[in-house]
Amino acid sequence: MARCSIAAISWERVHLTLNVAVSDFTGDPSALRFLIVDNGREFPVNSQQIDAEHHRLDINVTNFRDRRQVPNGTWRIVPVIDDERLPEATFDLKTADRLDSDSRTFLYDQNRSVYVIAFGISDDEDHPAFLMRTYQLFRGAGAKKPAKKKPIGKRISLKVFPRARRRKMANKFYRTARRLNPPKGNRILFASEMRTGLGGNLARVHDRMIERGLDKKHTFNYSFRVPATANKWSTLRLIYRLATSDTVLMDDYFGLLANLNISPDTKIIQLWHAGSGFKAVGYSRFGKYGSPKLSNAHRKYTYVITGSKHLVPVYAEAFGIEESAVVPTGLPRIDTFLNEDHSRKVKDDFFASYPHLKGKKIVLFAPTFRGKSIGDAHYDYDRIDFEKLHEVCGDKYVVLFRMHHFISEEPPIPAEYADRLINFAEFPDTNDLLHVTDVLVTDYSSVIYEYTLLDKPILFYAYDKDTYSVVRGFHRDYDAVAPGKVCVTFDELLKSLQDEDFDLSKVEEFRRDNFDYVDTNSADRVIDWLVVGDHGNETGGFQPWLAPVPDDTAVGDQPLSDQSEE
């Protein structure tokens, strides 16, 4: 009788790999399939034959089936050949102490919720089966911290319209709006919950559609706001726009989607603003700082675009969707960036506006934010010695500070250093600044994505690299992938700048991994493949991930449009 056992267990972020050893099997090993079984429930598992006696089972525990996690249960691994089930997989009892260390506990929702994958052995003396127990646990929010008393009107509103009721009313409003003013096949909504206007990929797709005259065939609608400007009236307006649109284009996290029963006929296209799979986002950081919940707006997308086939599995993991929904169109904003006439005009206009910067080497200081999201975004300015930086600049350099748009606090540049250190927060477009930049200083920001196309040096000031790696996470080894010199201390950064000690050796490989197309046609591909065409993910029919997500939030009150990924 054929037997199988779990020979090894390994993890990579949310990906669980089980190495299954098969013995005494006389059939064709390539025909073996595997199921996870819990009483009357059973699901197939992705498997791959390694050799005649070993198979590898791959399970994304956050995106196992229908964009949902592995369901709660006590699961056994069952090999199947044709319609015959072989005995359940066992585990070597002599190494059973490994099972605890191989188990995983994923905390999220401000440590109020937990998703557990715990391995064990059944109590069957004759055939102790390998068990994979999966379950979610929740706790209340605990005692609330003393807070300023809300106005009486607000308190009454929260009492009369608690979170569950608001969700129900929002969906009723969505259904009513869609019934009274159904989509007409040509309505496109451009929307962002993180920006106050068109920008980046959204702007380029929008402008290209107008250039092609598609605005005459389609009706364009818009919704742009940030958490500080969101209110119940703008939320109702946005729900109406979502309900009556055929296609929705967005460029960042969109919390409201999680609370709505989105029609399967609506095409939701995520033109994600970031360029590369450099730092971990979404479900790639599940269980870490800023982790999303198991139910999340990211799972509602029909399509997500990316720059290369290499990044398809990265984005599928991050957003908790299948790889077929991630389409390597290239990033539309690259179209404008690579346009030579545009580049020339940007440079001419820049130096016409800032003639005192002519002849200077321009250093752009453009790091990402620290924190979970827009609500707590910050940067530790104590890590910058403005006096030393000003001294190193001399007559050679000028440093332009372009902080992430989530960060509200400006860099505290002393007035006496403002001739060489300049806050450029008000400059309209970061990509335009890259054209006049001689050296980019950043850390984990996706600004490197476009900049590597210019073959100019990058210095990575990663003072918190080790902490960031553990708490937030990277898809790949930071030092091995970063297309430039990595500096951990500010003195090291200053010395590299002063000595022009740069490293361009990894730029070409970075470009190759992140760009399938280095051209000016990415917006056209998005339009033709996804907006007016369809890449293959059918709209219509039952799609369980479009329903309102199960409320796995611990007791508490949150806004309907919650922009925290937690």
C-alpha positions as CSV (number, residue, x, y, z in Angstrom):
1,M,0.0,0.0,0.0
2,A,1.4,3.4,-1.0
3,R,2.2,5.8,1.9
4,C,3.0,9.4,2.1
5,S,4.4,11.6,4.8
6,I,5.2,15.3,5.2
7,A,9.0,15.5,4.9
8,A,9.5,19.2,5.3
9,I,7.5,22.4,6.0
10,S,8.6,25.8,4.9
11,W,7.3,29.4,4.7
12,E,7.9,32.4,2.5
13,R,5.7,35.2,3.8
14,V,2.1,33.9,3.3
15,H,3.2,31.0,1.1
16,L,3.2,27.6,2.8
17,T,5.2,24.7,1.2
18,L,4.8,21.1,2.2
19,N,7.2,18.6,0.9
20,V,5.4,15.2,0.6
21,A,7.4,12.0,0.4
22,V,5.6,9.1,-1.3
23,S,6.8,5.5,-0.8
24,D,5.6,2.1,-2.1
25,F,3.7,3.7,-4.9
26,T,3.8,1.7,-8.2
27,G,1.7,3.9,-10.4
28,D,2.6,7.1,-12.3
29,P,3.8,9.6,-9.8
30,S,2.9,12.5,-12.1
31,A,-0.8,11.5,-11.9
32,L,-0.9,12.0,-8.1
33,R,-3.2,14.8,-6.9
34,F,-3.6,16.1,-3.4
35,L,-6.6,17.3,-1.4
36,I,-7.0,18.9,2.0
37,V,-9.9,17.2,3.7
38,D,-11.9,18.1,6.9
39,N,-14.9,15.7,7.3
40,G,-17.2,16.4,4.4
41,R,-15.3,19.4,3.1
42,E,-12.4,19.0,0.6
43,F,-10.4,21.3,-1.6
44,P,-7.6,20.6,-4.2
45,V,-4.1,21.8,-3.5
46,N,-1.6,23.0,-6.0
47,S,1.1,20.4,-6.3
48,Q,4.2,19.8,-8.4
49,Q,6.2,16.6,-8.8
50,I,9.8,17.1,-7.6
51,D,11.1,13.6,-8.4
52,A,9.7,10.0,-8.4
53,E,9.2,10.0,-4.6
54,H,8.5,13.7,-3.7
55,H,5.9,16.2,-4.4
56,R,5.7,19.9,-3.4
57,L,2.3,21.3,-2.2
58,D,2.0,25.1,-2.4
59,I,-0.7,26.9,-0.4
60,N,-1.1,30.7,-0.2
61,V,-2.9,30.8,3.1
62,T,-4.4,34.2,2.5
63,N,-5.6,33.5,-1.0
64,F,-6.4,29.8,-1.1
65,R,-9.8,29.8,-2.9
66,D,-12.1,32.5,-4.3
67,R,-9.7,35.2,-3.0
68,R,-10.2,33.9,0.6
69,Q,-7.9,32.3,3.2
70,V,-7.8,28.6,4.0
71,P,-11.2,28.1,5.8
72,N,-11.3,27.3,9.5
73,G,-10.9,23.6,10.1
74,T,-8.7,20.6,10.9
75,W,-7.3,19.6,7.6
76,R,-5.7,16.3,6.5
77,I,-3.5,15.8,3.4
78,V,-5.0,13.1,1.2
79,P,-3.3,11.9,-2.0
80,V,-5.5,10.9,-4.9
81,I,-4.8,8.8,-8.0
82,D,-7.7,8.8,-10.5
83,D,-10.7,8.4,-8.2
84,E,-8.9,6.4,-5.5
85,R,-7.9,8.0,-2.3
86,L,-4.7,6.8,-0.7
87,P,-4.1,6.9,3.1
88,E,-3.7,10.3,4.7
89,A,-0.3,11.8,5.0
90,T,1.6,11.1,8.2
91,F,4.5,12.8,9.9
92,D,7.7,11.4,11.5
93,L,6.9,11.3,15.2
94,K,10.6,11.5,16.1
95,T,10.6,15.1,14.7
96,A,7.2,16.1,15.9
97,D,8.7,18.9,18.1
98,R,9.3,20.8,14.8
99,L,5.6,21.2,14.3
100,D,5.3,24.0,16.9
101,S,8.1,26.0,15.3
102,D,6.7,25.4,11.8
103,S,3.3,26.7,12.8
104,R,2.4,30.4,12.2
105,T,0.4,33.0,14.0
106,F,-0.6,36.1,12.0
107,L,-1.8,39.1,14.1
108,Y,-3.7,41.9,12.5
109,D,-6.4,44.6,13.1
110,Q,-4.3,46.3,15.8
111,N,-3.6,42.9,17.5
112,R,-7.3,42.3,18.0
113,S,-7.5,39.5,15.4
114,V,-5.4,36.5,14.7
115,Y,-5.2,33.9,12.0
116,V,-3.5,30.7,13.0
117,I,-1.9,27.8,11.0
118,A,-1.1,25.2,13.6
119,F,0.4,21.8,12.7
120,G,-0.2,18.6,14.8
121,I,-0.7,14.9,14.8
122,S,-4.0,13.0,15.1
123,D,-4.5,10.6,18.1
124,D,-4.9,7.5,15.8
125,E,-2.3,5.1,17.3
126,D,-2.2,3.0,14.1
127,H,-2.1,5.8,11.6
128,P,-1.2,9.2,13.2
129,A,-2.2,11.6,10.5
130,F,-0.6,15.0,9.9
131,L,-3.0,17.8,10.8
132,M,-3.2,21.4,9.7
133,R,-5.5,23.4,11.9
134,T,-6.6,26.8,10.6
135,Y,-8.7,29.2,12.6
136,Q,-9.4,32.9,13.3
137,L,-9.8,34.4,16.7
138,F,-11.1,37.8,17.7
139,R,-11.1,39.9,20.8
140,G,-12.8,43.1,21.8
141,A,-11.1,46.4,21.6
142,G,-10.8,46.6,25.3
143,A,-11.2,49.7,27.5
144,K,-11.2,52.8,25.4
145,K,-8.7,55.5,26.2
146,P,-10.2,58.7,27.6
147,A,-11.1,60.9,24.6
148,K,-12.6,64.3,24.0
149,K,-16.3,64.1,24.3
150,K,-18.0,64.1,20.9
151,P,-20.6,66.7,20.1
152,I,-24.2,65.6,21.0
153,G,-25.2,65.3,17.4
154,K,-22.2,63.1,16.6
155,R,-23.0,60.8,19.6
156,I,-26.6,60.5,18.6
157,S,-25.6,59.7,15.0
158,L,-23.2,56.9,16.1
159,K,-25.9,55.5,18.4
160,V,-28.6,55.5,15.8
161,F,-26.4,54.5,12.9
162,P,-23.8,52.0,14.1
163,R,-21.3,50.5,11.7
164,A,-23.4,47.5,10.7
165,R,-26.4,49.7,9.9
166,R,-24.3,52.2,7.9
167,R,-23.0,49.3,5.8
168,K,-26.5,48.0,5.2
169,M,-27.8,51.5,4.2
170,A,-24.8,52.1,1.9
171,N,-25.5,48.9,0.0
172,K,-29.2,49.7,-0.2
173,F,-28.3,53.1,-1.6
174,Y,-25.9,51.4,-4.1
175,R,-28.6,49.0,-5.3
176,T,-31.2,51.8,-5.6
177,A,-28.9,54.1,-7.6
178,R,-27.9,51.3,-9.9
179,R,-31.5,50.3,-10.5
180,L,-32.7,53.9,-11.1
181,N,-29.7,54.9,-13.3
182,P,-28.1,51.7,-14.6
183,P,-24.7,51.9,-16.3
184,K,-25.0,52.5,-20.1
185,G,-21.9,50.7,-21.2
186,N,-19.8,53.9,-21.5
187,R,-19.4,55.4,-18.1
188,I,-15.9,55.6,-16.6
189,L,-15.1,56.8,-13.1
190,F,-11.6,58.1,-12.3
191,A,-11.2,58.0,-8.6
192,S,-8.7,58.1,-5.7
193,E,-9.1,58.2,-2.0
194,M,-5.5,59.3,-1.5
195,R,-5.3,62.3,-3.9
196,T,-7.2,65.4,-4.5
197,G,-6.9,65.3,-8.2
198,L,-5.7,63.4,-11.3
199,G,-2.1,62.3,-11.2
200,G,0.4,59.6,-12.2
201,N,-1.1,56.6,-14.0
202,L,-4.7,57.8,-13.7
203,A,-3.8,61.1,-15.4
204,R,-1.9,59.5,-18.2
205,V,-4.7,57.0,-19.1
206,H,-7.3,59.9,-18.8
207,D,-5.3,62.2,-21.1
208,R,-4.5,59.5,-23.6
209,M,-8.2,58.6,-23.9
210,I,-8.9,62.3,-24.6
211,E,-6.1,62.4,-27.2
212,R,-7.7,59.4,-28.9
213,G,-11.2,61.0,-28.8
214,L,-12.6,58.4,-26.5
215,D,-14.1,61.1,-24.3
216,K,-16.6,61.5,-27.1
217,K,-17.7,57.9,-26.8
218,H,-17.5,57.6,-23.1
219,T,-18.8,59.7,-20.2
220,F,-16.0,60.6,-17.7
221,N,-16.8,61.1,-14.0
222,Y,-14.4,61.9,-11.2
223,S,-14.1,61.4,-7.4
224,F,-10.9,62.6,-5.6
225,R,-10.6,63.1,-1.9
226,V,-8.3,62.2,1.0
227,P,-9.4,61.1,4.5
228,A,-9.3,64.7,5.8
229,T,-11.8,65.9,3.2
230,A,-14.1,62.8,3.3
231,N,-17.6,63.3,4.7
232,K,-20.9,61.5,4.5
233,W,-22.1,63.6,1.6
234,S,-18.9,62.9,-0.5
235,T,-19.3,59.2,0.5
236,L,-22.8,59.1,-0.8
237,R,-21.8,60.8,-4.0
238,L,-19.0,58.3,-4.4
239,I,-21.3,55.3,-3.8
240,Y,-23.6,56.7,-6.5
241,R,-20.7,57.1,-8.9
242,L,-19.5,53.5,-8.2
243,A,-23.1,52.2,-8.6
244,T,-23.7,53.9,-12.0
245,S,-20.3,53.3,-13.6
246,D,-19.3,50.6,-16.0
247,T,-15.5,50.9,-15.3
248,V,-13.7,52.3,-12.3
249,L,-10.1,53.3,-12.5
250,M,-8.2,53.9,-9.3
251,D,-4.5,54.2,-8.3
252,D,-4.3,53.4,-4.6
253,Y,-6.0,51.7,-1.7
254,F,-9.8,52.3,-1.8
255,G,-11.3,51.3,1.5
256,L,-14.9,51.9,0.6
257,L,-14.9,49.0,-1.8
258,A,-14.7,46.6,1.1
259,N,-18.1,47.7,2.4
260,L,-20.1,47.4,-0.9
261,N,-21.7,44.6,-2.7
262,I,-20.1,45.6,-6.1
263,S,-21.9,44.5,-9.2
264,P,-20.1,41.7,-11.1
265,D,-20.7,43.7,-14.2
266,T,-18.5,46.6,-13.0
267,K,-14.9,46.5,-14.1
268,I,-12.6,47.7,-11.4
269,I,-9.1,48.4,-12.6
270,Q,-6.3,49.2,-10.1
271,L,-3.5,51.3,-11.8
272,W,-1.3,50.9,-8.7
273,H,0.8,54.1,-8.2
274,A,4.0,52.3,-7.1
275,G,6.3,50.9,-9.6
276,S,8.1,47.8,-8.4
277,G,7.9,44.9,-6.0
278,F,10.6,46.4,-3.8
279,K,9.0,46.7,-0.4
280,A,6.2,44.5,0.9
281,V,2.6,45.9,0.7
282,G,-0.8,44.4,1.2
283,Y,-0.9,40.7,1.9
284,S,2.8,40.4,1.4
285,R,3.1,42.0,4.9
286,F,0.2,40.0,6.4
287,G,0.7,39.7,10.2
288,K,3.3,42.5,10.2
289,Y,3.0,46.2,11.0
290,G,0.2,47.8,9.0
291,S,-1.1,44.4,7.9
292,P,-4.4,44.2,6.0
293,K,-7.3,42.3,7.4
294,L,-8.2,39.0,5.8
295,S,-11.2,40.8,4.3
296,N,-10.0,43.7,2.4
297,A,-10.8,46.1,-0.5
298,H,-7.8,44.9,-2.5
299,R,-9.6,41.7,-3.3
300,K,-12.3,43.5,-5.3
301,Y,-10.2,44.3,-8.3
302,T,-11.0,42.9,-11.7
303,Y,-7.5,43.8,-12.9
304,V,-4.3,45.2,-11.5
305,I,-1.6,46.5,-13.8
306,T,2.1,46.0,-13.4
307,G,5.3,46.8,-15.3
308,S,6.5,43.2,-16.1
309,K,5.7,39.6,-16.1
310,H,8.3,39.2,-13.4
311,L,6.1,41.2,-11.0
312,V,2.8,39.3,-11.7
313,P,3.2,36.9,-8.8
314,V,4.4,39.7,-6.5
315,Y,1.3,41.8,-7.2
316,A,-1.1,38.8,-7.0
317,E,0.3,38.0,-3.6
318,A,0.1,41.6,-2.4
319,F,-3.5,42.1,-3.4
320,G,-4.8,38.7,-2.6
321,I,-6.0,37.9,-6.1
322,E,-5.2,35.4,-8.8
323,E,-2.2,35.9,-11.2
324,S,-4.6,36.0,-14.2
325,A,-6.0,39.3,-12.9
326,V,-2.5,41.0,-12.9
327,V,-1.7,42.3,-16.4
328,P,1.8,43.5,-17.3
329,T,0.8,46.5,-19.4
330,G,3.6,48.7,-18.3
331,L,3.0,51.8,-16.2
332,P,1.2,54.6,-18.1
333,R,3.1,57.4,-16.4
334,I,6.2,56.1,-18.1
335,D,4.8,57.2,-21.4
336,T,5.2,60.9,-20.6
337,F,8.5,60.3,-18.7
338,L,10.1,58.7,-21.8
339,N,8.8,61.3,-24.2
340,E,11.9,63.3,-25.4
341,D,10.0,66.5,-26.2
342,H,8.4,66.4,-22.8
343,S,11.7,65.9,-21.1
344,R,13.3,68.7,-23.0
345,K,10.4,71.1,-22.1
346,V,10.6,70.1,-18.5
347,K,14.3,70.9,-18.3
348,D,13.8,74.3,-20.1
349,D,10.9,75.3,-17.9
350,F,12.6,74.2,-14.7
351,F,15.7,76.3,-15.3
352,A,13.7,79.2,-16.6
353,S,11.8,79.2,-13.3
354,Y,14.9,78.5,-11.1
355,P,17.8,80.1,-13.0
356,H,20.0,80.2,-9.8
357,L,20.1,76.4,-10.0
358,K,21.9,76.3,-13.4
359,G,25.3,74.9,-13.2
360,K,24.6,73.1,-9.9
361,K,24.4,69.3,-9.5
362,I,20.9,68.7,-8.2
363,V,20.4,66.1,-5.5
364,L,16.7,65.0,-5.0
365,F,16.0,63.8,-1.5
366,A,12.8,61.7,-1.9
367,P,12.3,59.0,0.7
368,T,9.1,57.1,1.4
369,F,7.0,57.6,4.6
370,R,7.2,55.7,7.9
371,G,4.0,54.5,9.5
372,K,1.0,52.4,8.3
373,S,-0.7,54.8,5.9
374,I,-1.8,58.4,5.4
375,G,-3.2,58.7,8.9
376,D,0.2,58.3,10.7
377,A,2.7,59.0,8.0
378,H,5.9,60.6,9.1
379,Y,9.7,60.8,8.6
380,D,12.4,61.1,11.3
381,Y,14.0,64.4,10.4
382,D,16.5,63.9,13.3
383,R,18.2,61.5,10.9
384,I,19.3,64.5,8.8
385,D,22.2,66.7,9.8
386,F,21.3,69.8,7.8
387,E,24.4,71.7,8.9
388,K,26.7,68.9,7.6
389,L,24.7,68.5,4.4
390,H,24.9,72.2,3.7
391,E,28.6,72.1,4.2
392,V,29.1,69.1,1.9
393,C,27.0,70.8,-0.8
394,G,29.5,73.6,-1.1
395,D,29.2,75.4,-4.5
396,K,28.7,72.0,-6.2
397,Y,25.4,70.6,-5.0
398,V,21.9,71.8,-4.2
399,V,19.5,69.4,-2.4
400,L,15.8,69.5,-3.2
401,F,13.6,67.8,-0.5
402,R,10.5,66.1,-2.0
403,M,8.9,64.2,0.9
404,H,6.1,61.6,0.3
405,H,2.7,63.3,-0.2
406,F,1.4,61.4,2.9
407,I,3.8,63.4,5.1
408,S,2.3,66.7,6.2
409,E,5.3,67.9,8.3
410,E,7.8,69.8,6.2
411,P,11.5,69.2,6.6
412,P,12.8,71.7,9.2
413,I,15.5,73.3,7.1
414,P,17.2,76.1,9.0
415,A,16.8,79.5,7.3
416,E,20.6,80.0,7.0
417,Y,20.9,76.8,4.9
418,A,18.0,77.6,2.5
419,D,20.4,78.6,-0.3
420,R,21.5,75.0,-0.8
421,L,18.7,73.0,0.9
422,I,15.3,73.7,-0.6
423,N,11.9,72.2,0.2
424,F,10.3,71.3,-3.2
425,A,7.0,70.0,-1.9
426,E,5.0,72.4,-4.0
427,F,6.6,71.3,-7.3
428,P,3.7,69.8,-9.4
429,D,5.3,66.4,-10.5
430,T,8.0,64.3,-8.9
431,N,8.7,62.5,-12.3
432,D,9.4,65.9,-13.9
433,L,12.0,66.6,-11.1
434,L,13.8,63.4,-12.0
435,H,14.7,64.8,-15.4
436,V,16.8,67.6,-13.8
437,T,18.1,65.4,-11.0
438,D,21.8,64.3,-11.0
439,V,21.7,62.1,-7.9
440,L,18.6,60.6,-6.3
441,V,18.7,59.9,-2.5
442,T,15.9,57.7,-1.4
443,D,15.3,54.5,0.7
444,Y,12.4,52.2,-0.1
445,S,10.4,54.5,-2.4
446,S,9.1,53.4,-5.9
447,V,10.6,56.7,-7.3
448,I,13.6,54.5,-8.2
449,Y,11.4,52.7,-10.8
450,E,11.4,55.6,-13.3
451,Y,14.8,56.9,-12.3
452,T,16.6,53.7,-13.3
453,L,15.6,54.5,-16.9
454,L,17.9,57.5,-16.9
455,D,21.1,55.7,-16.0
456,K,21.9,58.2,-13.2
457,P,23.2,57.3,-9.7
458,I,21.0,56.5,-6.7
459,L,22.1,56.6,-3.1
460,F,19.9,54.6,-0.7
461,Y,19.8,56.2,2.8
462,A,18.3,53.3,4.7
463,Y,19.1,54.1,8.3
464,D,16.4,51.7,9.5
465,K,17.0,49.0,7.0
466,D,17.1,46.1,9.5
467,T,14.1,47.2,11.5
468,Y,12.1,48.0,8.3
469,S,12.9,44.6,6.9
470,V,11.6,42.8,10.0
471,V,8.6,45.0,10.7
472,R,7.5,45.9,7.2
473,G,9.3,43.4,5.0
474,F,10.8,43.2,1.5
475,H,10.0,40.8,-1.4
476,R,13.7,40.4,-2.0
477,D,17.0,41.0,-0.2
478,Y,17.4,44.8,0.0
479,D,21.1,45.0,-0.4
480,A,21.2,42.5,-3.3
481,V,18.5,44.3,-5.3
482,A,18.8,48.0,-4.6
483,P,20.1,49.6,-7.8
484,G,22.7,51.8,-6.1
485,K,24.9,52.2,-3.1
486,V,23.2,51.6,0.3
487,C,24.2,53.9,3.1
488,V,23.1,53.1,6.7
489,T,24.5,56.3,8.4
490,F,24.1,59.9,7.4
491,D,27.9,60.3,7.5
492,E,28.2,57.5,5.0
493,L,25.7,59.2,2.8
494,L,27.6,62.5,2.9
495,K,30.9,60.8,2.1
496,S,29.4,59.0,-0.9
497,L,28.0,62.2,-2.1
498,Q,31.2,64.2,-1.6
499,D,33.4,61.5,-3.2
500,E,30.8,60.7,-5.9
501,D,31.1,57.1,-4.8
502,F,28.1,55.6,-6.7
503,D,27.3,52.1,-7.9
504,L,25.4,51.6,-11.2
505,S,26.2,47.9,-11.5
506,K,22.7,46.6,-10.6
507,V,20.7,49.2,-12.6
508,E,20.5,47.1,-15.8
509,E,19.3,44.0,-14.0
510,F,16.7,46.0,-12.1
511,R,15.3,47.5,-15.3
512,R,15.2,44.0,-16.9
513,D,13.2,42.7,-13.9
514,N,10.8,45.6,-13.8
515,F,10.2,46.6,-17.4
516,D,8.7,44.4,-20.1
517,Y,8.2,47.6,-22.2
518,V,10.5,50.6,-22.3
519,D,8.3,52.6,-24.7
520,T,5.5,55.3,-24.7
521,N,2.6,52.9,-25.3
522,S,1.6,51.7,-21.8
523,A,-1.5,53.9,-21.5
524,D,-2.7,52.5,-24.9
525,R,-2.2,48.9,-23.6
526,V,-4.2,49.7,-20.5
527,I,-7.0,51.3,-22.6
528,D,-7.1,48.6,-25.4
529,W,-6.5,45.6,-23.2
530,L,-8.5,46.5,-20.1
531,V,-10.7,49.7,-20.4
532,V,-12.4,49.3,-23.8
533,G,-11.2,45.7,-24.2
534,D,-11.2,42.8,-21.8
535,H,-8.0,40.8,-21.0
536,G,-9.8,37.6,-20.1
537,N,-11.2,38.0,-16.6
538,E,-14.9,37.9,-17.4
539,T,-17.2,40.4,-15.8
540,G,-20.7,39.3,-14.9
541,G,-21.9,36.1,-13.1
542,F,-21.2,35.2,-9.5
543,Q,-17.9,36.5,-8.2
544,P,-17.9,35.9,-4.4
545,W,-15.1,38.4,-3.7
546,L,-17.3,41.3,-4.9
547,A,-19.8,40.8,-2.0
548,P,-19.3,42.9,1.2
549,V,-16.4,41.3,3.0
550,P,-17.2,39.4,6.2
551,D,-16.8,41.7,9.1
552,D,-13.8,40.2,10.8
553,T,-13.2,43.5,12.7
554,A,-13.2,43.4,16.4
555,V,-15.9,45.4,18.2
556,G,-15.5,49.1,17.5
557,D,-16.7,51.9,15.4
558,Q,-14.9,52.8,12.1
559,P,-15.8,55.1,9.2
560,L,-17.5,53.5,6.2
561,S,-14.6,54.5,4.0
562,D,-11.6,53.2,6.1
563,Q,-8.3,54.0,4.5
564,S,-6.3,51.9,6.9
565,E,-5.2,48.6,5.4
566,E,-5.3,47.1,8.9
